[in-house]
Amino acid sequence: MSKARTMAAQALALRADQGQPLALWWRDDDAVQPSEPLDRLLQMTAEAGADLTLAVIPAPWDGPRTGRTLADHLGGHPHVRVAVHGWSHQNHAVPGAKSQELAPNRPLPQMRDQLRDGLALLQDLHGPRALPLLVPPWNRIAPDLLPHLAEDGFAALSTFGLETPVPGLAIVNTQLDVIDWHGGRSLRDPDALWRDLAQLAGSGRAHVGLLTHHLVHDAAIWDFLEDVIALAAQNGGQWRSVADLVEKP
């Protein structure tokens, strides 16, 4: 066992011993249709007793809308909730800027219409499984959109990193992204991930969000996720549904 993993285990165990176990929640992005990687994720989380939030793209720019096939497939998985992952996951950022669908250069009414349509579509397909939770593609959102999300039907927002309050919304960000997006798209340095988890557990925050993307996982990522599950189980970490965290932060 690495020193960093031991530090993470000790930080989780200390929280549990103090009667304040760390709440962990799991968000996985870019779902559209059933797939073998999705089935592996569904099985992994079900066996771990880990509630899963799938960020579903309503209308991918390079393919058909998500539909009844995914909704029916998830019907046998009561531990899964779905969130609105933008509209099409198409990059509208200006040249040279970081990728962003909900970009500040776009017309505000167009983005609002698309987000309302995305929420309505997922609610129609998934019923109560669909949360009024917006997950912006690439974890970026135009500031001008924020004041309108509540009136457009959203109760919560999830991006990445530290939470910045938004009036009328619960903020439930992720903090642990397992993928090294700029270094080959495999697993980030495991010791760096364990150190991040230890720091987050020791910070006193109530919950930590794990971020995954099932469609691009390789063997190293799947193995690490199994290790995270084992470490949490052995050291008092508690998997929670994001719906509970929105209602009881």
Secondary structure by P-SEA (a helix, b strand, c coil): ccaaaaaaaaaaaaaaaacccbbbbbbbcccccccaaaaaaaaaaaaacbbbbbbccccccccccccaaaaaaacccccbbbbbcccccccccccccccccccccccaaaaaaaaaaaaaaaaaacccccccbbbccccccccccccccccccccccccccbbbbbcccccccccccccccccccccccaaaaaaaaaaaaaccccbbbbbbbcccccaaaaaaaaaaaaaaaacbbbbbbaaaaaacc
